[in-house]
């Protein structure tokens, strides 16, 4: 490059040397290819030629100057020599121009352009042309590179292996895309010529290679294109099925040079095809009917079992919908809704009766499933039918058996609950009377007998309590109360109950409550106490020496609840793992020797476990034989927002002066009991016979009452309906309604509360409960009875009543305040109202089933009020029977009739003025049979003698002295069968 030009480029463009110049010119050439502005592209593309021309001009100028300078100095010889040199240079230049012209023509020809003539062979023209051709070539190369990149991208996106390879085995590759690694496990570099490490042909299974070679050679001979399926071995050893589609690539002489093609992995399709064939075979051979429809429910296919089951061939029902098989149990709307659900893609199952072609109706379990395409669109439905005639028959039998079992279980649970309650009342009396007797002057033998009686009675009462709780739990009728309490109060009662028992056995009882456990809590303190009583009682029972320790710890404390752990530790006999496994099961103890040695029902721990679970807690045991046991109880309890104070001792009898009460009760006897009790306490009472009359009283403005005592079962409008009507009126929102009924179950209580009643009192009504409940809801101040007022007569004095066996006269006296006139009137009312009562019941059963149930419910409440526990129990059983089976008294009829007649006889004998003369003599043959039967039962000490006794008594009442019958009954009830036989023999002699 001319030095002057180089200095100018360095000065103005900072191009330091010829290398820098060349680098910048190359950059300009490349930039010209990408610039869209044509004028700028031409400028950059011709910039090199411009500099070459300028440089040539500078060089020529320097030569001309040098030549001019030298021409003045050299001689003619030198001038001649210079001319000769100049001619050589001109010739050389011409040859370069000619070579450049030939090169330009070749480029023109490659681009499909005409050749240049000699007139266009000037250096400047050729330089411009070469610059243009060079620019176009660069553009073509760039386009080629772009096309190559596009091809590689396209080949990379093809879901298969794109290749160009050798025709002959072993088929090395000139090009192959990255998909080959997915297909074979080897990278593309392994297959590329000339340095291949794997040939594709070696991957083809030997038994398939001949087919592949034959297919390719067939294409060589004719159509050039081919398609073939074969298997290859993956690097992992797996076998893959592939589909190869290819074409023979030939040169201009039609000679085959390459194979171009695509290889697809069809392993999944092959597997699907196999599965489809298997599925088709399975459907054809399926032992249940199968139906396939399109998305519009048109039938397209059915298997042979379908035709065999329903009698329809495909030709008969193809294109129809499956609803032609329905028996009519599913209506058209439901059928349409079913298909709408299926079109959403949901599976549908149902048991439906179907009609066969023959007209036979069969139960079928139908399952309809959608079939989807690759786009997740539902295209078909598959329906599978299963004949469930046998299952339906079995289910119906099971349902009936379950209903019978559930009824039996309910009756059993109700019987246990009621019997435990009924037996517990006289047991309490036995314990109380024994305790009183032990406080009197007794000789040693009498004291020993009474002490043992007291212990036995307490044990029996404990068993009865367990049975009662267990029956309630089993019947799901045990409800947990949520009331404020302090754990400290529970522990104080526990200490008071068991400290002395522990000391009597020589044990030490420790009760340790952590300081942070002194909290006001919400829960059922009675049930928590019951759990502790059972655990501590067991610990004392099974610990021969040492100590029993109760520990209360606070595990976690949150804002609204706390996590407590109760541990009861003893140093007793301990338990093995096998014994622990059955410890919490009902009626189960550690082993049979435990029951023999220590007694018990095996219900206590089972009840504890259920109680803890009802409180959402956990109970478990850790024990080692001969080293003691530790029972743990973990409970979450809510904190109480109110401060819980110690229990206060009950004060004097409450007064209800000024309280206005609307008593809604249909039974005259119950009306009088409630009326007398309430008015004696100072209340004013209005009586309504049923809910309709109550609504009439409530229509008066201002309201004539402060509170409603509502019986539930009444004619016209019952208590439930009346309460709903009252609560529908906003002006009665603040009026308290208290249910008063013989229903004692917790579910009935909840029903009353749900209807809008405020509280619940069970019959027979206890005066203190009645008074406190009325005082609670009437909103009146309760005034204690003045200490210097008149003393209430001693209601426990039974001398005011005649001898009434089978009636708890002490209970009647307490309930009715010892009012002899009232008691006499009530017994008279009972005797007059229920003479012929059983016949009245029979009439109601035939004419008014609901009225019969109300009548039995009413007499149950009356019997409870008058201390007739046997009659109350029998009426309760009959009421449940009528609730389950209206108008069908079943097996409950005889006990009820017997108990009613017995009570009528007892009242009639006690109040002789009520007795009407016996008209018909007894049946001698029947009496003889009953005496013989009763004698055999007494001789066997059989408890069934009680029922036979009452049947015999019913026959003999009015013909045999009451004293003799009472003596016989008393002996049987006290299980003195020897004395009972003597009494029965005496009665036989009197006949």
Buried (B, 14 or more C-beta within 10 A) or exposed (E): BBEEBBEBBBEEEEBEEEEBBEEBBEEBBEEBBEBEEEEEBBBBBBBBBEBBBBBBEBEEEEEEEEEEEEEEEBEEEEEEEBEEEEEEEEEEEEEEBEEBBEBBBEBBEEEEEEEBEEEEBEBEBBBBBBBBBBBBBBBEEEEEEEEEEEEBEEBEEEEBBBBBBBBEBBBBBBBBBEBBBEBBBBBBEBBBEEEBEBBBBEBBBEEBBEBBBEBBEEBBEEEEEBEBBBBBBBEEEEEBBBBBEBBBBEEEEEEBEBBBBBBBBBBEBBEEEEEEEEEEEEBEEBEBBBBBBBBEBEBEBBBBBBBEBBBBEBEEBEEBBBEBBBBEEBEEEEBEEBBEEBBEEEEBEEBBBBBBBEEEEBBBBBBBBBBEEEEEEBEBBBBBBBBBEEBBEEBEEEEEEEEEEEBEEBBEBBBBBBBBBBBBEEBEBBBEBBEEBBEEEBEEEEBEBBEEBBEEBBEBBBBBBBBBBBBBBBBEBBBBEEEBBBBBBBBEBBBEBBBEBBEEBEBEBEBEBEEEBEBBBBBBBEBBBBBBBBBBBBBBBBBEEBBBBBBBBBEEEEEEBBBBBBBBBBBBBBBEEEBBEEBBEBEBBBBEEBBEEEEBBBBBBBBBBBBBEBBEBBBBBEBEEEEBBBBBBBBBBBBBEEEBEEEEEEEEBBBBEEBBBBBBBBBBBBBBBBBBBBEBBBBBBBBBBBBBBBBEBBEEEEBBBBBBBBBBBBBEBBBBBBBEBBBEEEEBEEBBBBBBBBBBBBEBBEBBEEBBBBBBBBBBBBBEEBBBBBBBBBEBEBBEBEEEEEEEEEBEEBEBBBEBBBBBBBBBBBBBBBBBEBBBBBBBBBBEBBEEBBEBBBBBBEEBBBBBBBBBBBBBBBBBBBBBBBBBBBBBBBBBBBEEEEBEBEEBBBBBBBBBBBBBBBBBBBBEEBBEEEEEEBEEEEBEEBBEBBBEBBEEEEEEBBBBBBBBBBBBBBEBEBEBBBBBBBBBBEEBBEBBBBBBEEBEEEE
